[in-house]
Structure formats: C-alpha cells, structure tokens
Amino acid sequence: MIEKVYPMTLDGKRKLEEELEDLKINKRKEIVERIKIARSYGDLSENSEYESAKDEQAFVEGRISTLEKMIRFAEIIDDKDIEADVVSLGRTVTFVEMPYDDEESYSIVGSAEANPLEGKISNDSPIAKALLGKKVGDEVSISTPGGDMMVKITDVKML
C-alpha cells in the first residue's frame, strides 16, 4: 500500500510537531484528570461530564494519530532549484484580479498546514493549482466555485 505524502514547509512540520507534543504531554493529562473527576460523580450511564471527557479523549487520540502520520510521511518542500519568480509550494504569490485591480496575496503550502484565515492556501486549492508553475507577469485564468477570474501575477516571494 502506498502511503499519502504530505508536502509542507519545514516551519509547517515544526508546528505539527509542537501540536503533537502538546497533545501528548498536556492535553492527555488534562483529559485523564477530567475522566477521573467525572467517575467520582457515580453512575457513568447518566454522567454527561464523563461522556464529554471520553468524547474529547477520542478526538485527541484521533488527532494524535493523524499528526503522527502526517509527520512520518512529510515531504519538506525544497524549492531552491526553482527560479525565484516562479509560483511553487513554499512561496507567497501576489496577483491582481483583472479588470478590477484588486490585489491579493496567498502563501501556497501543503494541505497539512493550510489556513485560509492566515492567507495560507493548500496546493490542492483551485487558486493554487492554477498558479503553480506560472511566473511574475503571467496572466492566469482561475476556475473557482464562485466563477472564473482572470489574474495577473505581480510578485512571488519565499515564505
């Protein structure tokens, strides 16, 4: 069976490792303590505190398993051989939407570290897929769920 590879920046991998460590060292202990306290309340069949703590424990254990897999199969992005003005993973691209001249910037990262609220979009997103491999000055048509848009790439920077 071929395992999925998780492309990410070195910084993204470090953040996942920090989250994993926090979950294993701190969060697990907190949940065990909550379960212990909830058990002291008596009948477990009608104990909402116990059920809540067990649900959180299951979520945390699932997240730990996911993070371990992502870290194990992480592929650190090495774009040193790619020209500086080419859009690739681990770079921030700035473009203007034509004809409105609305400027937008996004950092293109692997799906494991994507966070649109921070301007980090997955390499699997429609915008990133359309922009990857393009250069500063290129005009690109991007198909999104909200419709097509035409953009012109104005800048590409390393993360």
Secondary structure, 3 states (H helix, E strand, C coil): CCCCCEEECHHHHHHHHHHHHHHHHHHHHHHHHHHHHHHCCCCHHHCHHHHHHHHHHHHHHHHHHHHHHHHHCEEECCCCCCCCCECCCCEEEEEEEECCCEEEEEEEECHHHCEHHHCEEECCCHHHHHHCCCECCCEEEEEECCEEEEEEEEEEEEC
